[in-house]
Amino acid sequence: MTGGEERPGEPAEEAAWHRVDGRTLALTAIYLTGWVIAAGGITAFFLLRGDVSTTVVLTFVGGPALLIVVGGVLIDLVRWRYEFHRITDQRIEKKFDFVFRTHKSVARDRIRSVDVNASVIYRMLGVARVKVGTGQQDSFGEVVITFDPVNRAGAERLRRELLRKSPEGTEQDDAPPLAGFRWAWLRYAPVSIVTPILGASAFGAVMQVAEWFSAEAAVISWVGDVFDGVPLIVMIATLAGIGMVVGSIGAVALWIELWWSYRLTQESGTLLVRRGLITSRSLTLEERRLRGIELVEPIGARLSGGARLDAVATGLTLRADDQRSDPRTLLPTAPARWRTGSPPPSCGSR
């Protein structure tokens, strides 16, 4: 199903327990290496600027960096060795049994959504992350069961199995899409609230980098020289305009990353949204949980004649730490004229 092995001692008549894919160790090593290179590189740079010897830098930066990577991989090895999951006809179960014991069990009829996503590194290693939303709440928010990582083929099989509503072999693999990616929708990206946020963040990033190099005064002085003799209102308007241009570029890039290869299809009693460039996502929602469709018109989109469609479904909530995988959005901001009852946009480049 998802890769792994049966745990010794399990009765033959019960569903087998499985581990996540062993490539989790490689993923941990890659991510931690990237993190320590970024953090350690900055630290080493400032130490070397202070005339600290290379030997000292390697000792006090390289040593801890190596310890973090090795320690993280060992911790993940423990997780891989002692964490198991299984899926029966009635329940999804996940347990960890090392020093302390946890056992999470959720009825399959509580499943609200299944999210399969894979970043570039995940795709390079041929694995994916599967998140199962249950709609149940605990003291930490919605109960989500995660299988991370699972091989790509196993992830798709797992998604189909968890939300299967028709007999084996009747899935609509070749069903025509209800909607698909269109380049014309890109024009709505710059009018989103993301644009001014990204523009302001760009200025903040410039000042943060200047602070690292103790160059804040030089940056401020340079700006003052550029706008010397210019009225204050003109300077503010110019800087705001630059921020909006930078923010627009960032908003367009973010939109492409989120909605590249977007397809909305109907599959065996579910709605499936596929999208993503750097991180690919497959978001699945049960149709029987669907209670309606919400037409959302943010101020920028409304002034531009656009709107997006969100699902209204029982038990479907957005986790604060998972804004990028919101399963509610079925259609990104598109021309609002489709709300009048005409067919939704199909795949194409117009």
Steps between C-alpha positions, in 0.01 A plus 500: 500500500741766615822308526649351815466166666275299725589530864595170666227351713201644310216250454475390141133594472564863591624768266877525501683785667725706272786745535540813293746491211863457604599797285385715790861482628633649177235774513596592855870508413440722194274750678723526808811537284339787311396666824841476666676620183277810491525573872862389540611687190371832635654433840834404345499814286466732797756305703752524218434874471602526862842350423411166656721222367365243258575220747289663767216555253506136390506388864219719629285500185582182312495281811150597618374493141615139459350413839163648398488301175611171656275548803199585284550192284531279809180644645322437170642146498331440835174635358530278192584194708228532761213682327241282325168554327227287350171548322212261555150502357379705796793698639832676440750426776842643574721422796845570637650255748842603633557607861151653500201374305238685295217350300274708276192340350240668279191349339518507120156656475647805676736574209427839344794557266822344379795719401789351303788744452862476399770766489783494247719293730216257569444461126871443439491213749171365365296550817210714622330612821140394568283696745159369599258761640239356735296801606548394862642752746736457792682749723745569214241555227381268227615138524716430196667165436817534293691233311838655423652391271326243279615392155316693228307204360407390851381852583255500209375152592459613859302808393266289285453238768422745779228678301378216278123500464465262206613141444859423413589591145222755438701814574460764231865534405420649160210721604513840327600784733236735632751787484864546408791741500471821296771761459235772480430456872850625575374858469320467834819421694628862528166627637504263799581604856825308461648774278543780759608246761776369275602856406534602864685176574750580224590832664524325834731237352730769357530667840555164672787412267642850548487447875698177467775694327462807725402704195159638604634855514657464155173376350299781657759754386490364144120530490529854630751587227278351228200705612696814589284801430192290423183583697422252777164400352667419168766290672237305693293445185808384307607256770142371526492452124829308506362286782185424301703403192721269704194363680321439170794302367506296820122446491517376140785263587310371803183451296689298238656284770165432664279449194727363228342197324173562687226246424166446673356155434222280631610155608294227665289726720781746571627830366871497425709818464850455359736798494849624575834563330776474759280309741237285328172442684200274462213614723202266523158583645204269542193616309263364764655744749437791265226733621544782252734722303612841628571778251783708648571847359788680673503872434777487238346209313152657513623824347667295226192289432635185664398255772606163634298197606541336842337180617264506797528158660435348840806459717727673250734740679822679411796439724689816593832330415385379159375805310647380170296178491153643566263230372207744481606683183362317198562775243759781525400857425348498151253717304186531714270467197509121548292544814195572281462132414718453196732199500823527699820568308662195346866431440670731258739789466260781411 
